[in-house]
Amino acid sequence: MPNSRLDSALAVQTPEGIEYILYPAGFTARSCALAIDSFIQGVLTFIFILATGLFSRAMGIWFAFILVFAINWFYHSAFDIFNRGQSPGKKMMGLRVVKGDGSPVSPGASFLRNLLRFADTFMFLHLIAFICMLASPGFRRLGDWVADTLVVYTDKAHSRFISPALKRPDMPWLSDFPAVFPSRQLGYEEKQAVLMFARRYPLLGKARSDEVAGLWAEELRPPENDAPASAVLLGIARSISGGG
């Protein structure tokens, strides 16, 4: 079993009462992502300094400080907002920034978490961030606490960093349905939606489940599969969760 102080599953609930599992990233994976992003930021800073002639004294050292601040802040916020919570470092490590309920991070939340990055990395020691992450069940640094955000593993990273034991959903009814492999590859958000449907299945009943699953099932149904709509989605949920 994995060390729960490094990586663990976290159950979250949407406002609609749907519960599903997120996998918060631990200190090691996030440190590697930060190292990659810091290298890229350093390269960008160097290029901008050369381009604006800041090596001469004419512009002044304070403009250089402002430039470094702008790159450090806008770099992370821009990727949070326009690249679905994935900076280059996070993408390489299979991580993503999301809200505390698993929804996409908002511009306001991104602003808060990145504004407090300077407090988390005071004197470049990252001590505050390290202490906050150790004390948090979701490995949140100070900025994550204030903005109510999480850094979680994406679907590609589950098999790389998370033990298969953590991937088993608490949905025993899936064993009644044969695994179904969808007609096309699913994205991260689509997989989460299918799993949320599977968790709600006992509450919906068969008729309502077939109605809800109708459009999705027709789009994802593999050729020659004539099972009811809900059975198709539940079979896909079983294959996603490793029960195939």
SVG drawing of the C-alpha trace seen along z (x, -y; Angstrom):
<svg xmlns="http://www.w3.org/2000/svg" viewBox="-38 -55 62 65">
<polyline fill="none" stroke="black" stroke-width="0.4" points="0.0,0.0 1.2,-3.5 2.4,-5.8 -0.7,-7.8 1.5,-10.8 2.8,-11.0 -0.3,-10.2 -3.9,-9.3 -7.4,-9.2 -9.8,-12.0 -13.6,-11.7 -15.3,-14.9 -19.0,-15.7 -20.5,-18.0 -23.4,-20.4 -25.7,-17.9 -24.7,-15.3 -22.6,-13.2 -19.5,-11.8 -16.4,-10.7 -12.7,-10.2 -9.8,-12.6 -6.1,-11.7 -4.2,-14.7 -0.6,-14.9 2.0,-14.6 5.1,-16.8 7.5,-14.8 5.4,-15.0 4.6,-18.7 8.2,-19.5 9.2,-18.0 6.5,-19.9 7.7,-23.1 11.3,-22.5 10.3,-22.1 8.2,-25.3 10.9,-27.2 13.4,-26.3 11.0,-27.5 10.3,-30.7 14.0,-31.3 14.5,-30.9 11.5,-33.3 12.9,-35.9 16.3,-35.7 14.8,-36.2 12.7,-39.1 15.6,-40.8 17.7,-40.5 14.8,-41.7 14.1,-44.9 17.7,-45.7 17.6,-45.4 21.3,-44.5 21.9,-48.2 21.4,-50.6 19.0,-52.8 15.9,-50.8 16.7,-50.3 16.8,-47.3 13.3,-47.9 11.8,-47.2 13.6,-43.9 12.0,-43.0 8.5,-43.9 9.2,-41.8 10.2,-38.8 7.1,-39.2 4.9,-39.4 6.4,-36.3 6.2,-34.3 2.5,-35.2 1.0,-35.3 2.9,-32.2 0.9,-29.9 -2.4,-31.8 -2.4,-31.8 -2.0,-28.0 -4.5,-27.5 -7.2,-29.4 -6.4,-28.7 -4.9,-25.2 -7.4,-23.6 -5.1,-23.9 -2.0,-22.4 1.3,-24.3 4.0,-22.6 5.6,-21.1 2.2,-19.8 1.4,-18.4 4.7,-16.5 4.1,-15.1 0.4,-14.3 -1.0,-16.8 -3.8,-19.4 -5.2,-22.2 -8.9,-21.9 -11.3,-23.4 -11.9,-21.6 -15.0,-19.9 -13.1,-18.7 -14.5,-21.3 -12.2,-23.4 -10.3,-26.1 -11.8,-29.6 -9.8,-32.8 -10.5,-34.1 -9.2,-31.0 -6.2,-30.9 -5.4,-34.5 -5.5,-33.8 -3.5,-30.6 -0.8,-32.2 -0.7,-35.5 0.1,-33.5 2.8,-31.5 5.2,-34.1 4.2,-33.4 4.5,-29.6 8.0,-30.0 9.2,-32.7 13.0,-33.2 12.8,-30.5 12.8,-27.8 9.3,-26.4 9.1,-25.7 5.6,-27.1 4.3,-25.1 6.0,-21.9 4.4,-22.3 1.0,-23.1 1.0,-20.1 2.0,-17.8 -0.8,-19.0 -3.4,-18.8 -5.3,-15.6 -5.3,-17.0 -1.6,-18.2 -2.7,-21.8 -0.2,-24.6 -1.3,-27.9 -2.5,-29.2 -4.6,-26.1 -6.3,-26.5 -7.3,-30.1 -8.4,-29.5 -10.0,-26.1 -8.0,-24.3 -6.3,-21.0 -3.5,-19.7 -4.6,-16.2 -3.4,-13.4 -4.9,-13.2 -6.1,-9.9 -2.7,-9.3 -0.9,-9.7 -3.0,-7.2 -1.2,-4.2 2.2,-5.9 1.9,-7.1 -1.1,-5.6 -1.4,-2.0 -4.1,0.0 -5.7,0.6 -6.7,-3.0 -8.4,-2.9 -11.0,-0.4 -14.4,-2.2 -16.7,-1.6 -19.4,-0.5 -20.0,3.3 -22.9,3.2 -20.5,2.7 -19.6,6.4 -23.1,7.2 -22.2,5.5 -19.6,6.7 -16.8,4.3 -17.4,2.1 -14.6,0.3 -16.0,-3.0 -15.9,-3.6 -13.4,-6.5 -10.9,-7.6 -12.4,-9.5 -10.9,-12.7 -10.4,-13.2 -13.6,-15.1 -15.6,-12.6 -14.2,-9.7 -15.2,-11.6 -18.7,-12.1 -19.1,-8.4 -17.9,-7.5 -20.3,-10.0 -23.2,-8.4 -22.1,-5.0 -22.1,-6.2 -25.6,-7.6 -27.0,-4.5 -28.6,-2.9 -30.4,-6.2 -31.8,-6.7 -33.4,-3.3 -33.2,-1.5 -35.7,-3.5 -34.3,-6.9 -30.8,-5.6 -31.5,-4.6 -33.0,-8.0 -30.1,-9.9 -27.5,-7.7 -29.3,-7.8 -27.3,-10.4 -23.9,-9.4 -24.5,-5.7 -25.3,-6.2 -22.1,-8.3 -19.8,-5.9 -21.5,-2.5 -19.1,-0.2 -20.3,1.5 -22.6,4.5 -23.4,3.7 -27.1,3.5 -27.2,3.4 -29.5,0.8 -28.0,-2.7 -27.3,-2.5 -25.6,0.9 -23.3,-0.6 -22.2,-3.5 -21.9,-1.2 -19.7,1.2 -17.5,-1.7 -17.3,-2.8 -16.2,0.7 -13.4,0.7 -12.3,-2.8 -12.0,-1.7 -9.9,1.3 -12.7,3.9 -12.6,5.2"/>
</svg>
